[in-house]
Amino acid sequence: MKLVLCLHCQDLFNLALEEKSCRCGLTKGKYINQLHAIYSGEHAMPLGFANSSLIKAIQNQPKEGLGETFTAFIIPRECATFVKED
Ligand SMILES: [Zn+2]
């Protein structure tokens, strides 16, 4: 799952085929097909959630105590499937 964090307003949002933007409007992004996405904005930070890890954490949601961790990662500046456009 691809997401974008706006380092200006701290909004974090997932992408869809329709363009989304953060609350302050400086960061935008969208999928262009099932695999490829684009984003823009000088404060934009691309992130990914490891889908299998997220699903496992959801399935193992604890009743109480510590939360269930899952894998999230910062996507490299150069990524063939998640391209910054400015
Ligand atoms: Zn913002």
PDB file of the backbone (N, CA, C, O) and the ligand in Angstrom, with CONECT records:
HET     ZN  A 101       1
ATOM      1  N   MET A   1       0.853  -1.186   0.000  1.00  0.00           N
ATOM      2  CA  MET A   1       0.000   0.000   0.000  1.00  0.00           C
ATOM      3  C   MET A   1       0.889   1.236   0.000  1.00  0.00           C
ATOM      4  O   MET A   1       1.766   1.384   0.851  1.00  0.00           O
ATOM      5  N   LYS A   2       0.650   2.129  -0.972  1.00  0.00           N
ATOM      6  CA  LYS A   2       1.444   3.348  -1.048  1.00  0.00           C
ATOM      7  C   LYS A   2       0.699   4.492  -0.348  1.00  0.00           C
ATOM      8  O   LYS A   2      -0.514   4.653  -0.481  1.00  0.00           O
ATOM      9  N   LEU A   3       1.482   5.282   0.405  1.00  0.00           N
ATOM     10  CA  LEU A   3       0.936   6.434   1.123  1.00  0.00           C
ATOM     11  C   LEU A   3       1.887   7.606   0.945  1.00  0.00           C
ATOM     12  O   LEU A   3       3.032   7.444   0.521  1.00  0.00           O
ATOM     13  N   VAL A   4       1.390   8.787   1.276  1.00  0.00           N
ATOM     14  CA  VAL A   4       2.244   9.976   1.262  1.00  0.00           C
ATOM     15  C   VAL A   4       2.039  10.726   2.575  1.00  0.00           C
ATOM     16  O   VAL A   4       0.910  10.944   3.014  1.00  0.00           O
ATOM     17  N   LEU A   5       3.144  11.112   3.185  1.00  0.00           N
ATOM     18  CA  LEU A   5       3.131  11.932   4.395  1.00  0.00           C
ATOM     19  C   LEU A   5       3.522  13.353   3.998  1.00  0.00           C
ATOM     20  O   LEU A   5       4.527  13.558   3.317  1.00  0.00           O
ATOM     21  N   CYS A   6       2.733  14.324   4.423  1.00  0.00           N
ATOM     22  CA  CYS A   6       3.087  15.723   4.208  1.00  0.00           C
ATOM     23  C   CYS A   6       3.865  16.193   5.432  1.00  0.00           C
ATOM     24  O   CYS A   6       3.329  16.238   6.539  1.00  0.00           O
ATOM     25  N   LEU A   7       5.127  16.542   5.223  1.00  0.00           N
ATOM     26  CA  LEU A   7       5.971  16.970   6.337  1.00  0.00           C
ATOM     27  C   LEU A   7       5.640  18.396   6.770  1.00  0.00           C
ATOM     28  O   LEU A   7       6.190  18.878   7.760  1.00  0.00           O
ATOM     29  N   HIS A   8       4.764  19.070   6.057  1.00  0.00           N
ATOM     30  CA  HIS A   8       4.350  20.426   6.438  1.00  0.00           C
ATOM     31  C   HIS A   8       3.165  20.371   7.406  1.00  0.00           C
ATOM     32  O   HIS A   8       3.205  21.008   8.459  1.00  0.00           O
ATOM     33  N   CYS A   9       2.104  19.617   7.066  1.00  0.00           N
ATOM     34  CA  CYS A   9       0.903  19.572   7.918  1.00  0.00           C
ATOM     35  C   CYS A   9       0.750  18.240   8.656  1.00  0.00           C
ATOM     36  O   CYS A   9      -0.174  18.080   9.453  1.00  0.00           O
ATOM     37  N   GLN A  10       1.640  17.293   8.399  1.00  0.00           N
ATOM     38  CA  GLN A  10       1.664  15.972   9.063  1.00  0.00           C
ATOM     39  C   GLN A  10       0.530  15.051   8.628  1.00  0.00           C
ATOM     40  O   GLN A  10       0.376  13.979   9.213  1.00  0.00           O
ATOM     41  N   ASP A  11      -0.261  15.415   7.639  1.00  0.00           N
ATOM     42  CA  ASP A  11      -1.280  14.495   7.142  1.00  0.00           C
ATOM     43  C   ASP A  11      -0.603  13.307   6.469  1.00  0.00           C
ATOM     44  O   ASP A  11       0.396  13.455   5.765  1.00  0.00           O
ATOM     45  N   LEU A  12      -1.169  12.129   6.700  1.00  0.00           N
ATOM     46  CA  LEU A  12      -0.710  10.897   6.062  1.00  0.00           C
ATOM     47  C   LEU A  12      -1.923  10.306   5.364  1.00  0.00           C
ATOM     48  O   LEU A  12      -2.961  10.111   5.997  1.00  0.00           O
ATOM     49  N   PHE A  13      -1.814  10.020   4.082  1.00  0.00           N
ATOM     50  CA  PHE A  13      -2.978   9.480   3.380  1.00  0.00           C
ATOM     51  C   PHE A  13      -2.551   8.427   2.363  1.00  0.00           C
ATOM     52  O   PHE A  13      -1.459   8.471   1.796  1.00  0.00           O
ATOM     53  N   ASN A  14      -3.472   7.470   2.160  1.00  0.00           N
ATOM     54  CA  ASN A  14      -3.226   6.456   1.141  1.00  0.00           C
ATOM     55  C   ASN A  14      -3.623   7.021  -0.217  1.00  0.00           C
ATOM     56  O   ASN A  14      -4.313   8.036  -0.307  1.00  0.00           O
ATOM     57  N   LEU A  15      -3.183   6.359  -1.249  1.00  0.00           N
ATOM     58  CA  LEU A  15      -3.471   6.844  -2.592  1.00  0.00           C
ATOM     59  C   LEU A  15      -4.632   6.085  -3.210  1.00  0.00           C
ATOM     60  O   LEU A  15      -4.929   4.948  -2.841  1.00  0.00           O
ATOM     61  N   ALA A  16      -5.274   6.741  -4.154  1.00  0.00           N
ATOM     62  CA  ALA A  16      -6.358   6.143  -4.936  1.00  0.00           C
ATOM     63  C   ALA A  16      -6.174   6.582  -6.379  1.00  0.00           C
ATOM     64  O   ALA A  16      -5.269   7.357  -6.689  1.00  0.00           O
ATOM     65  N   LEU A  17      -7.031   6.089  -7.255  1.00  0.00           N
ATOM     66  CA  LEU A  17      -6.925   6.499  -8.664  1.00  0.00           C
ATOM     67  C   LEU A  17      -7.297   7.967  -8.844  1.00  0.00           C
ATOM     68  O   LEU A  17      -6.812   8.632  -9.760  1.00  0.00           O
ATOM     69  N   GLU A  18      -8.169   8.472  -7.953  1.00  0.00           N
ATOM     70  CA  GLU A  18      -8.463   9.901  -7.974  1.00  0.00           C
ATOM     71  C   GLU A  18      -7.386  10.602  -7.147  1.00  0.00           C
ATOM     72  O   GLU A  18      -6.975  10.091  -6.105  1.00  0.00           O
ATOM     73  N   GLU A  19      -6.938  11.744  -7.597  1.00  0.00           N
ATOM     74  CA  GLU A  19      -5.906  12.471  -6.870  1.00  0.00           C
ATOM     75  C   GLU A  19      -6.409  12.880  -5.490  1.00  0.00           C
ATOM     76  O   GLU A  19      -7.529  13.368  -5.342  1.00  0.00           O
ATOM     77  N   LYS A  20      -5.565  12.673  -4.484  1.00  0.00           N
ATOM     78  CA  LYS A  20      -5.853  13.126  -3.126  1.00  0.00           C
ATOM     79  C   LYS A  20      -4.801  14.153  -2.741  1.00  0.00           C
ATOM     80  O   LYS A  20      -3.706  14.188  -3.301  1.00  0.00           O
ATOM     81  N   SER A  21      -5.157  14.985  -1.774  1.00  0.00           N
ATOM     82  CA  SER A  21      -4.166  15.919  -1.262  1.00  0.00           C
ATOM     83  C   SER A  21      -4.295  16.016   0.253  1.00  0.00           C
ATOM     84  O   SER A  21      -5.310  15.630   0.833  1.00  0.00           O
ATOM     85  N   CYS A  22      -3.261  16.532   0.871  1.00  0.00           N
ATOM     86  CA  CYS A  22      -3.260  16.706   2.319  1.00  0.00           C
ATOM     87  C   CYS A  22      -4.088  17.936   2.693  1.00  0.00           C
ATOM     88  O   CYS A  22      -4.560  18.667   1.822  1.00  0.00           O
ATOM     89  N   ARG A  23      -4.256  18.152   3.975  1.00  0.00           N
ATOM     90  CA  ARG A  23      -5.052  19.253   4.492  1.00  0.00           C
ATOM     91  C   ARG A  23      -4.518  20.610   4.030  1.00  0.00           C
ATOM     92  O   ARG A  23      -5.304  21.497   3.699  1.00  0.00           O
ATOM     93  N   CYS A  24      -3.193  20.785   4.003  1.00  0.00           N
ATOM     94  CA  CYS A  24      -2.642  22.087   3.617  1.00  0.00           C
ATOM     95  C   CYS A  24      -2.557  22.254   2.110  1.00  0.00           C
ATOM     96  O   CYS A  24      -2.342  23.361   1.615  1.00  0.00           O
ATOM     97  N   GLY A  25      -2.726  21.148   1.370  1.00  0.00           N
ATOM     98  CA  GLY A  25      -2.759  21.232  -0.085  1.00  0.00           C
ATOM     99  C   GLY A  25      -1.416  21.199  -0.777  1.00  0.00           C
ATOM    100  O   GLY A  25      -1.357  21.260  -2.005  1.00  0.00           O
ATOM    101  N   LEU A  26      -0.325  21.103  -0.015  1.00  0.00           N
ATOM    102  CA  LEU A  26       1.006  21.138  -0.634  1.00  0.00           C
ATOM    103  C   LEU A  26       1.452  19.776  -1.162  1.00  0.00           C
ATOM    104  O   LEU A  26       2.334  19.696  -2.016  1.00  0.00           O
ATOM    105  N   THR A  27       0.842  18.709  -0.651  1.00  0.00           N
ATOM    106  CA  THR A  27       1.233  17.353  -1.040  1.00  0.00           C
ATOM    107  C   THR A  27       0.066  16.663  -1.731  1.00  0.00           C
ATOM    108  O   THR A  27      -1.064  16.688  -1.245  1.00  0.00           O
ATOM    109  N   LYS A  28       0.360  16.043  -2.879  1.00  0.00           N
ATOM    110  CA  LYS A  28      -0.684  15.366  -3.659  1.00  0.00           C
ATOM    111  C   LYS A  28      -0.159  14.034  -4.171  1.00  0.00           C
ATOM    112  O   LYS A  28       1.048  13.820  -4.276  1.00  0.00           O
ATOM    113  N   GLY A  29      -1.094  13.146  -4.488  1.00  0.00           N
ATOM    114  CA  GLY A  29      -0.671  11.894  -5.072  1.00  0.00           C
ATOM    115  C   GLY A  29      -1.843  11.097  -5.585  1.00  0.00           C
ATOM    116  O   GLY A  29      -2.985  11.314  -5.183  1.00  0.00           O
ATOM    117  N   LYS A  30      -1.548  10.164  -6.486  1.00  0.00           N
ATOM    118  CA  LYS A  30      -2.569   9.256  -7.005  1.00  0.00           C
ATOM    119  C   LYS A  30      -1.921   8.061  -7.694  1.00  0.00           C
ATOM    120  O   LYS A  30      -0.786   8.126  -8.165  1.00  0.00           O
ATOM    121  N   TYR A  31      -2.680   6.968  -7.737  1.00  0.00           N
ATOM    122  CA  TYR A  31      -2.279   5.828  -8.546  1.00  0.00           C
ATOM    123  C   TYR A  31      -2.602   6.148 -10.006  1.00  0.00           C
ATOM    124  O   TYR A  31      -3.607   6.794 -10.303  1.00  0.00           O
ATOM    125  N   ILE A  32      -1.741   5.691 -10.906  1.00  0.00           N
ATOM    126  CA  ILE A  32      -2.059   5.796 -12.327  1.00  0.00           C
ATOM    127  C   ILE A  32      -2.457   4.435 -12.893  1.00  0.00           C
ATOM    128  O   ILE A  32      -3.023   4.357 -13.983  1.00  0.00           O
ATOM    129  N   ASN A  33      -2.165   3.374 -12.161  1.00  0.00           N
ATOM    130  CA  ASN A  33      -2.688   2.030 -12.443  1.00  0.00           C
ATOM    131  C   ASN A  33      -2.499   1.220 -11.163  1.00  0.00           C
ATOM    132  O   ASN A  33      -2.182   1.793 -10.120  1.00  0.00           O
ATOM    133  N   GLN A  34      -2.682  -0.081 -11.219  1.00  0.00           N
ATOM    134  CA  GLN A  34      -2.641  -0.885  -9.992  1.00  0.00           C
ATOM    135  C   GLN A  34      -1.281  -0.883  -9.304  1.00  0.00           C
ATOM    136  O   GLN A  34      -1.196  -1.118  -8.099  1.00  0.00           O
ATOM    137  N   LEU A  35      -0.226  -0.621 -10.055  1.00  0.00           N
ATOM    138  CA  LEU A  35       1.129  -0.699  -9.480  1.00  0.00           C
ATOM    139  C   LEU A  35       1.806   0.657  -9.380  1.00  0.00           C
ATOM    140  O   LEU A  35       2.524   0.921  -8.415  1.00  0.00           O
ATOM    141  N   HIS A  36       1.591   1.511 -10.356  1.00  0.00           N
ATOM    142  CA  HIS A  36       2.339   2.752 -10.452  1.00  0.00           C
ATOM    143  C   HIS A  36       1.570   3.932  -9.874  1.00  0.00           C
ATOM    144  O   HIS A  36       0.360   4.064 -10.057  1.00  0.00           O
ATOM    145  N   ALA A  37       2.308   4.784  -9.171  1.00  0.00           N
ATOM    146  CA  ALA A  37       1.703   5.974  -8.569  1.00  0.00           C
ATOM    147  C   ALA A  37       2.644   7.159  -8.734  1.00  0.00           C
ATOM    148  O   ALA A  37       3.844   6.999  -8.957  1.00  0.00           O
ATOM    149  N   ILE A  38       2.068   8.353  -8.618  1.00  0.00           N
ATOM    150  CA  ILE A  38       2.839   9.579  -8.683  1.00  0.00           C
ATOM    151  C   ILE A  38       2.470  10.450  -7.487  1.00  0.00           C
ATOM    152  O   ILE A  38       1.375  10.332  -6.938  1.00  0.00           O
ATOM    153  N   TYR A  39       3.388  11.322  -7.090  1.00  0.00           N
ATOM    154  CA  TYR A  39       3.107  12.257  -6.004  1.00  0.00           C
ATOM    155  C   TYR A  39       3.869  13.536  -6.272  1.00  0.00           C
ATOM    156  O   TYR A  39       4.770  13.572  -7.111  1.00  0.00           O
ATOM    157  N   SER A  40       3.504  14.585  -5.557  1.00  0.00           N
ATOM    158  CA  SER A  40       4.173  15.860  -5.759  1.00  0.00           C
ATOM    159  C   SER A  40       4.133  16.691  -4.484  1.00  0.00           C
ATOM    160  O   SER A  40       3.325  16.454  -3.586  1.00  0.00           O
ATOM    161  N   GLY A  41       5.023  17.664  -4.432  1.00  0.00           N
ATOM    162  CA  GLY A  41       5.079  18.575  -3.296  1.00  0.00           C
ATOM    163  C   GLY A  41       6.445  18.538  -2.625  1.00  0.00           C
ATOM    164  O   GLY A  41       7.022  17.471  -2.416  1.00  0.00           O
ATOM    165  N   GLU A  42       6.956  19.731  -2.291  1.00  0.00           N
ATOM    166  CA  GLU A  42       8.296  19.786  -1.701  1.00  0.00           C
ATOM    167  C   GLU A  42       8.341  19.166  -0.314  1.00  0.00           C
ATOM    168  O   GLU A  42       9.421  18.818   0.164  1.00  0.00           O
ATOM    169  N   HIS A  43       7.189  19.019   0.348  1.00  0.00           N
ATOM    170  CA  HIS A  43       7.153  18.435   1.692  1.00  0.00           C
ATOM    171  C   HIS A  43       6.656  16.993   1.678  1.00  0.00           C
ATOM    172  O   HIS A  43       6.373  16.428   2.734  1.00  0.00           O
ATOM    173  N   ALA A  44       6.546  16.395   0.502  1.00  0.00           N
ATOM    174  CA  ALA A  44       5.975  15.050   0.375  1.00  0.00           C
ATOM    175  C   ALA A  44       7.005  13.970   0.685  1.00  0.00           C
ATOM    176  O   ALA A  44       8.124  14.003   0.173  1.00  0.00           O
ATOM    177  N   MET A  45       6.622  13.021   1.520  1.00  0.00           N
ATOM    178  CA  MET A  45       7.469  11.871   1.843  1.00  0.00           C
ATOM    179  C   MET A  45       6.701  10.598   1.499  1.00  0.00           C
ATOM    180  O   MET A  45       5.658  10.327   2.093  1.00  0.00           O
ATOM    181  N   PRO A  46       7.205   9.814   0.545  1.00  0.00           N
ATOM    182  CA  PRO A  46       6.492   8.597   0.147  1.00  0.00           C
ATOM    183  C   PRO A  46       6.738   7.452   1.122  1.00  0.00           C
ATOM    184  O   PRO A  46       7.874   7.213   1.531  1.00  0.00           O
ATOM    185  N   LEU A  47       5.680   6.751   1.489  1.00  0.00           N
ATOM    186  CA  LEU A  47       5.759   5.626   2.408  1.00  0.00           C
ATOM    187  C   LEU A  47       5.063   4.405   1.822  1.00  0.00           C
ATOM    188  O   LEU A  47       4.221   4.514   0.931  1.00  0.00           O
ATOM    189  N   GLY A  48       5.429   3.261   2.336  1.00  0.00           N
ATOM    190  CA  GLY A  48       4.734   2.034   1.994  1.00  0.00           C
ATOM    191  C   GLY A  48       4.389   1.258   3.243  1.00  0.00           C
ATOM    192  O   GLY A  48       5.147   1.267   4.214  1.00  0.00           O
ATOM    193  N   PHE A  49       3.253   0.587   3.228  1.00  0.00           N
ATOM    194  CA  PHE A  49       2.910  -0.415   4.238  1.00  0.00           C
ATOM    195  C   PHE A  49       3.101  -1.768   3.560  1.00  0.00           C
ATOM    196  O   PHE A  49       2.634  -1.976   2.441  1.00  0.00           O
ATOM    197  N   ALA A  50       3.779  -2.678   4.228  1.00  0.00           N
ATOM    198  CA  ALA A  50       3.897  -4.037   3.708  1.00  0.00           C
ATOM    199  C   ALA A  50       2.537  -4.712   3.898  1.00  0.00           C
ATOM    200  O   ALA A  50       2.141  -5.010   5.025  1.00  0.00           O
ATOM    201  N   ASN A  51       1.827  -4.951   2.799  1.00  0.00           N
ATOM    202  CA  ASN A  51       0.432  -5.392   2.886  1.00  0.00           C
ATOM    203  C   ASN A  51       0.257  -6.671   3.705  1.00  0.00           C
ATOM    204  O   ASN A  51      -0.647  -6.756   4.537  1.00  0.00           O
ATOM    205  N   SER A  52       1.114  -7.664   3.473  1.00  0.00           N
ATOM    206  CA  SER A  52       0.952  -8.940   4.190  1.00  0.00           C
ATOM    207  C   SER A  52       1.173  -8.734   5.688  1.00  0.00           C
ATOM    208  O   SER A  52       0.508  -9.359   6.515  1.00  0.00           O
ATOM    209  N   SER A  53       2.096  -7.868   6.021  1.00  0.00           N
ATOM    210  CA  SER A  53       2.378  -7.569   7.424  1.00  0.00           C
ATOM    211  C   SER A  53       1.204  -6.835   8.068  1.00  0.00           C
ATOM    212  O   SER A  53       0.843  -7.119   9.210  1.00  0.00           O
ATOM    213  N   LEU A  54       0.613  -5.898   7.341  1.00  0.00           N
ATOM    214  CA  LEU A  54      -0.543  -5.160   7.863  1.00  0.00           C
ATOM    215  C   LEU A  54      -1.732  -6.098   8.081  1.00  0.00           C
ATOM    216  O   LEU A  54      -2.404  -6.016   9.109  1.00  0.00           O
ATOM    217  N   ILE A  55      -1.992  -6.982   7.128  1.00  0.00           N
ATOM    218  CA  ILE A  55      -3.114  -7.919   7.242  1.00  0.00           C
ATOM    219  C   ILE A  55      -2.913  -8.834   8.445  1.00  0.00           C
ATOM    220  O   ILE A  55      -3.852  -9.118   9.189  1.00  0.00           O
ATOM    221  N   LYS A  56      -1.674  -9.292   8.626  1.00  0.00           N
ATOM    222  CA  LYS A  56      -1.365 -10.168   9.763  1.00  0.00           C
ATOM    223  C   LYS A  56      -1.595  -9.425  11.082  1.00  0.00           C
ATOM    224  O   LYS A  56      -2.142  -9.990  12.030  1.00  0.00           O
ATOM    225  N   ALA A  57      -1.175  -8.162  11.139  1.00  0.00           N
ATOM    226  CA  ALA A  57      -1.355  -7.371  12.364  1.00  0.00           C
ATOM    227  C   ALA A  57      -2.843  -7.153  12.656  1.00  0.00           C
ATOM    228  O   ALA A  57      -3.268  -7.200  13.810  1.00  0.00           O
ATOM    229  N   ILE A  58      -3.625  -6.916  11.604  1.00  0.00           N
ATOM    230  CA  ILE A  58      -5.074  -6.743  11.779  1.00  0.00           C
ATOM    231  C   ILE A  58      -5.683  -8.024  12.349  1.00  0.00           C
ATOM    232  O   ILE A  58      -6.497  -7.984  13.271  1.00  0.00           O
ATOM    233  N   GLN A  59      -5.273  -9.161  11.782  1.00  0.00           N
ATOM    234  CA  GLN A  59      -5.799 -10.448  12.240  1.00  0.00           C
ATOM    235  C   GLN A  59      -5.388 -10.753  13.674  1.00  0.00           C
ATOM    236  O   GLN A  59      -6.078 -11.493  14.376  1.00  0.00           O
ATOM    237  N   ASN A  60      -4.261 -10.183  14.112  1.00  0.00           N
ATOM    238  CA  ASN A  60      -3.733 -10.451  15.456  1.00  0.00           C
ATOM    239  C   ASN A  60      -3.936  -9.286  16.410  1.00  0.00           C
ATOM    240  O   ASN A  60      -3.218  -9.164  17.402  1.00  0.00           O
ATOM    241  N   GLN A  61      -4.905  -8.431  16.120  1.00  0.00           N
ATOM    242  CA  GLN A  61      -5.145  -7.265  16.983  1.00  0.00           C
ATOM    243  C   GLN A  61      -5.342  -7.718  18.427  1.00  0.00           C
ATOM    244  O   GLN A  61      -6.244  -8.502  18.723  1.00  0.00           O
ATOM    245  N   PRO A  62      -4.493  -7.219  19.318  1.00  0.00           N
ATOM    246  CA  PRO A  62      -4.634  -7.617  20.724  1.00  0.00           C
ATOM    247  C   PRO A  62      -5.882  -7.004  21.353  1.00  0.00           C
ATOM    248  O   PRO A  62      -6.374  -5.965  20.911  1.00  0.00           O
ATOM    249  N   LYS A  63      -6.378  -7.661  22.382  1.00  0.00           N
ATOM    250  CA  LYS A  63      -7.518  -7.109  23.117  1.00  0.00           C
ATOM    251  C   LYS A  63      -7.065  -5.941  23.969  1.00  0.00           C
ATOM    252  O   LYS A  63      -7.805  -4.973  24.145  1.00  0.00           O
ATOM    253  N   GLU A  64      -5.847  -6.027  24.501  1.00  0.00           N
ATOM    254  CA  GLU A  64      -5.305  -4.958  25.361  1.00  0.00           C
ATOM    255  C   GLU A  64      -3.794  -5.056  25.355  1.00  0.00           C
ATOM    256  O   GLU A  64      -3.213  -5.931  24.714  1.00  0.00           O
ATOM    257  N   GLY A  65      -3.170  -4.149  26.075  1.00  0.00           N
ATOM    258  CA  GLY A  65      -1.714  -4.166  26.149  1.00  0.00           C
ATOM    259  C   GLY A  65      -1.091  -3.467  24.968  1.00  0.00           C
ATOM    260  O   GLY A  65      -1.649  -2.515  24.423  1.00  0.00           O
ATOM    261  N   LEU A  66       0.069  -3.948  24.579  1.00  0.00           N
ATOM    262  CA  LEU A  66       0.788  -3.324  23.475  1.00  0.00           C
ATOM    263  C   LEU A  66       0.087  -3.610  22.154  1.00  0.00           C
ATOM    264  O   LEU A  66      -0.570  -4.639  21.993  1.00  0.00           O
ATOM    265  N   GLY A  67       0.235  -2.685  21.214  1.00  0.00           N
ATOM    266  CA  GLY A  67      -0.332  -2.894  19.894  1.00  0.00           C
ATOM    267  C   GLY A  67       0.476  -3.902  19.098  1.00  0.00           C
ATOM    268  O   GLY A  67       1.608  -4.235  19.449  1.00  0.00           O
ATOM    269  N   GLU A  68      -0.128  -4.383  18.017  1.00  0.00           N
ATOM    270  CA  GLU A  68       0.542  -5.335  17.124  1.00  0.00           C
ATOM    271  C   GLU A  68       1.310  -4.548  16.057  1.00  0.00           C
ATOM    272  O   GLU A  68       0.729  -3.727  15.347  1.00  0.00           O
ATOM    273  N   THR A  69       2.586  -4.796  15.950  1.00  0.00           N
ATOM    274  CA  THR A  69       3.388  -4.049  14.983  1.00  0.00           C
ATOM    275  C   THR A  69       3.224  -4.623  13.574  1.00  0.00           C
ATOM    276  O   THR A  69       2.875  -5.789  13.390  1.00  0.00           O
ATOM    277  N   PHE A  70       3.483  -3.773  12.599  1.00  0.00           N
ATOM    278  CA  PHE A  70       3.561  -4.218  11.210  1.00  0.00           C
ATOM    279  C   PHE A  70       4.642  -3.403  10.526  1.00  0.00           C
ATOM    280  O   PHE A  70       5.166  -2.452  11.106  1.00  0.00           O
ATOM    281  N   THR A  71       4.973  -3.761   9.322  1.00  0.00           N
ATOM    282  CA  THR A  71       6.100  -3.144   8.629  1.00  0.00           C
ATOM    283  C   THR A  71       5.648  -1.983   7.757  1.00  0.00           C
ATOM    284  O   THR A  71       4.801  -2.137   6.876  1.00  0.00           O
ATOM    285  N   ALA A  72       6.225  -0.827   8.016  1.00  0.00           N
ATOM    286  CA  ALA A  72       6.060   0.341   7.155  1.00  0.00           C
ATOM    287  C   ALA A  72       7.459   0.795   6.771  1.00  0.00           C
ATOM    288  O   ALA A  72       8.417   0.553   7.505  1.00  0.00           O
ATOM    289  N   PHE A  73       7.581   1.455   5.620  1.00  0.00           N
ATOM    290  CA  PHE A  73       8.922   1.841   5.170  1.00  0.00           C
ATOM    291  C   PHE A  73       8.858   3.125   4.356  1.00  0.00           C
ATOM    292  O   PHE A  73       7.857   3.434   3.709  1.00  0.00           O
ATOM    293  N   ILE A  74       9.960   3.860   4.413  1.00  0.00           N
ATOM    294  CA  ILE A  74      10.127   5.047   3.581  1.00  0.00           C
ATOM    295  C   ILE A  74      10.609   4.584   2.213  1.00  0.00           C
ATOM    296  O   ILE A  74      11.574   3.828   2.100  1.00  0.00           O
ATOM    297  N   ILE A  75       9.930   5.043   1.197  1.00  0.00           N
ATOM    298  CA  ILE A  75      10.268   4.641  -0.167  1.00  0.00           C
ATOM    299  C   ILE A  75      11.450   5.481  -0.671  1.00  0.00           C
ATOM    300  O   ILE A  75      11.508   6.683  -0.414  1.00  0.00           O
ATOM    301  N   PRO A  76      12.375   4.863  -1.375  1.00  0.00           N
ATOM    302  CA  PRO A  76      13.546   5.602  -1.868  1.00  0.00           C
ATOM    303  C   PRO A  76      13.158   6.765  -2.795  1.00  0.00           C
ATOM    304  O   PRO A  76      12.098   6.762  -3.422  1.00  0.00           O
ATOM    305  N   ARG A  77      14.051   7.749  -2.856  1.00  0.00           N
ATOM    306  CA  ARG A  77      13.821   8.901  -3.750  1.00  0.00           C
ATOM    307  C   ARG A  77      13.638   8.441  -5.193  1.00  0.00           C
ATOM    308  O   ARG A  77      12.805   8.969  -5.930  1.00  0.00           O
ATOM    309  N   GLU A  78      14.430   7.450  -5.579  1.00  0.00           N
ATOM    310  CA  GLU A  78      14.320   6.897  -6.928  1.00  0.00           C
ATOM    311  C   GLU A  78      13.592   5.568  -6.843  1.00  0.00           C
ATOM    312  O   GLU A  78      14.138   4.580  -6.350  1.00  0.00           O
ATOM    313  N   CYS A  79      12.362   5.547  -7.324  1.00  0.00           N
ATOM    314  CA  CYS A  79      11.555   4.317  -7.280  1.00  0.00           C
ATOM    315  C   CYS A  79      10.764   4.246  -8.568  1.00  0.00           C
ATOM    316  O   CYS A  79      10.043   5.180  -8.919  1.00  0.00           O
ATOM    317  N   ALA A  80      10.901   3.136  -9.270  1.00  0.00           N
ATOM    318  CA  ALA A  80      10.284   3.021 -10.597  1.00  0.00           C
ATOM    319  C   ALA A  80       8.756   3.022 -10.531  1.00  0.00           C
ATOM    320  O   ALA A  80       8.101   3.401 -11.502  1.00  0.00           O
ATOM    321  N   THR A  81       8.179   2.602  -9.400  1.00  0.00           N
ATOM    322  CA  THR A  81       6.727   2.493  -9.335  1.00  0.00           C
ATOM    323  C   THR A  81       6.064   3.603  -8.519  1.00  0.00           C
ATOM    324  O   THR A  81       4.840   3.628  -8.388  1.00  0.00           O
ATOM    325  N   PHE A  82       6.854   4.505  -7.976  1.00  0.00           N
ATOM    326  CA  PHE A  82       6.310   5.615  -7.168  1.00  0.00           C
ATOM    327  C   PHE A  82       7.176   6.840  -7.460  1.00  0.00           C
ATOM    328  O   PHE A  82       8.231   7.027  -6.855  1.00  0.00           O
ATOM    329  N   VAL A  83       6.722   7.654  -8.377  1.00  0.00           N
ATOM    330  CA  VAL A  83       7.557   8.691  -8.980  1.00  0.00           C
ATOM    331  C   VAL A  83       7.119  10.075  -8.514  1.00  0.00           C
ATOM    332  O   VAL A  83       5.933  10.404  -8.527  1.00  0.00           O
ATOM    333  N   LYS A  84       8.091  10.875  -8.104  1.00  0.00           N
ATOM    334  CA  LYS A  84       7.793  12.259  -7.715  1.00  0.00           C
ATOM    335  C   LYS A  84       7.729  13.137  -8.960  1.00  0.00           C
ATOM    336  O   LYS A  84       8.618  13.114  -9.812  1.00  0.00           O
ATOM    337  N   GLU A  85       6.673  13.893  -9.036  1.00  0.00           N
ATOM    338  CA  GLU A  85       6.505  14.808 -10.174  1.00  0.00           C
ATOM    339  C   GLU A  85       6.435  16.219  -9.633  1.00  0.00           C
ATOM    340  O   GLU A  85       5.632  16.506  -8.745  1.00  0.00           O
ATOM    341  N   ASP A  86       7.260  17.097 -10.153  1.00  0.00           N
ATOM    342  CA  ASP A  86       7.225  18.502  -9.717  1.00  0.00           C
ATOM    343  C   ASP A  86       7.396  19.417 -10.907  1.00  0.00           C
ATOM    344  O   ASP A  86       7.395  20.638 -10.752  1.00  0.00           O
TER     345      ASP A  86
HETATM  346 ZN    ZN A 101       0.176  19.215   3.890  1.00  0.00          ZN2+
END
